[in-house]
Amino acid sequence: MQVIKEGGAKAGVSVNPATPVGNLDDILADADMVLLMSVNPGFGGQKFIPASLQRLKQLKAGIAEKELPTLIEIDGGIGT
């Protein structure tokens, strides 16, 4: 991520549904954004994985605890 930032861009990381959010602890301070996938990538039309809401809460709590400005995005299965 440092190379990306040294180039003047913002750095982000994407997290698949099976990846524990805690795996980000060591890099969270370097990330400008985290994309939390709420479906398994690569297959259109999937339904939102309800456990994603708990993962979102956990990620948000970790960011708040460290007082980071990291943005959170969520992608997949979001409908009206």
N, C-alpha and C positions, 0 to 999 in steps of 0.2 A: 504494500500500500504506500510505502514511503516513496517509491519511485514514481508512482502515479501523482502523488501530491507535489513532489519536486518538479514535475512537469507542468504544474499549475492547474491540475484537474482535481476534482473531488473523487474520493474512493468509496466504493460500496461493496457489500457482500450479500450474496443470496443464500438463503437457508431452506433446504428441502424439508418436507414434513417429517421425515424420519431422523433428521439431525437434531440432537438436543440443543436447545438455545444456550445452555451453559457452555457449549463448545466455543462460544464467541468471547468468553471472558477475557482471554489474553489479547484479543485484537479489537475489542469494542472501542477502546479509547482512540484507535487509529481510523475507525470507520466513520465516514460522514453520513452514511445511510445504510440501513439493513432492509433488504427485501425479504419478507417472510412469505414463503410459498404456502398457500392454503390448499393446494392440490399437488399431485405429483406432476412435475413438468413433462411436457411433450405430448399430452393427450387432451385434446379439446373436449369441452362439454362435461367435464367432471363436476361432481357436486363438491361443495365446500366441506372440508374436513372440520367438524365441530371442535376437535381438540386444538385447533389453531387458535381459538380464543384464549385458552389457558396459556399457550405458548406466547401469544401476544402480550398478555399480562405479565408473564415472567420476563420477557424482553424489556418491556417498558419499565418494570421495577428495577432491573439491572442498570438500565441507562440512568434512571432517576437517582439510584443509590450512589452512582459514580459522578453524578451531576454533569453528565455529558450532553452536548447539543445534538447528538446523533438522531437523525430522522428515521422513522419507521414507515415502510410501505408494505402493503399486503397485496398479493396477487393470486388469482385463481378461484373460480367457483363463486364469485361474488355476483349476485343477481338482485333484481328488484322484487 
